[in-house]
Amino acid sequence: MFTGLIEEMGECQWLHRSTESTQLTVLAPHIEKRIRTGDSVAINGCCLTVTSHKKGQIAFDLLEETLNCTNLKALRPGDGVNLERALAADGCLGGHFVQGHVDTTTAVREVTPKGGDLRLDFDMPADFARYIAHKGSVAINGVSLTVAEVGADSFAIWIIPHTRKVTNLGTLKAGDPVNLECDILAKYAERILAPKLVAAQK
């Protein structure tokens, strides 16, 4: 479980794909000092297991399913990535409940600066539109955010200067793919209510 509050923006060192496996190595000196092999770390909102770490570098193995469902497959050396360690039992839940299970990727539609703030508009994935609500929570590249506006086929969020500085959201441009995780509470509500709604329609 994560909160969507990014601890460090790391740097992709390399993404090596072979016929047998895929390895991702990230430079993240702050977090590397605070983890152990086997720990869970969210990279751009995707929960991964630390396979090794040393001298500020952290390595992960990626499943083919992970590559298919996230934007990690598009990483290049030097790209910034958002990192967050799993929430400790006595930790502060400052964002919202983020599982690190990316639902899908979507594309940045428009980037609009306003002073130090930044408005980001995204394409609305049709299969997940029902989970995105005005003033609701979403995780974009692992960052806990509040939905500012919902359109017919898009939604928008705003980020403050601090978020622009400490995450990779500040470098996004139109067309960039981002990882999207919808609020788990909305999914549970749907699951609980679905049988009752079906019964009411009979």
Secondary structure as GFF3:
##gff-version 3
##sequence-region A 1 202
A	DSSP	beta_strand	8	17	.	.	.	ID=ss1
A	DSSP	beta_strand	22	27	.	.	.	ID=ss2
A	DSSP	alpha_helix	29	32	.	.	.	ID=ss3
A	DSSP	beta_strand	40	43	.	.	.	ID=ss4
A	DSSP	beta_strand	46	54	.	.	.	ID=ss5
A	DSSP	beta_strand	57	62	.	.	.	ID=ss6
A	DSSP	alpha_helix	64	69	.	.	.	ID=ss7
A	DSSP	three_ten_helix	72	74	.	.	.	ID=ss8
A	DSSP	beta_strand	80	85	.	.	.	ID=ss9
A	DSSP	beta_strand	104	114	.	.	.	ID=ss10
A	DSSP	beta_strand	117	123	.	.	.	ID=ss11
A	DSSP	three_ten_helix	126	131	.	.	.	ID=ss12
A	DSSP	beta_strand	137	140	.	.	.	ID=ss13
A	DSSP	beta_strand	143	150	.	.	.	ID=ss14
A	DSSP	beta_strand	154	159	.	.	.	ID=ss15
A	DSSP	alpha_helix	161	166	.	.	.	ID=ss16
A	DSSP	three_ten_helix	168	171	.	.	.	ID=ss17
A	DSSP	beta_strand	177	182	.	.	.	ID=ss18
A	DSSP	alpha_helix	184	201	.	.	.	ID=ss19
###
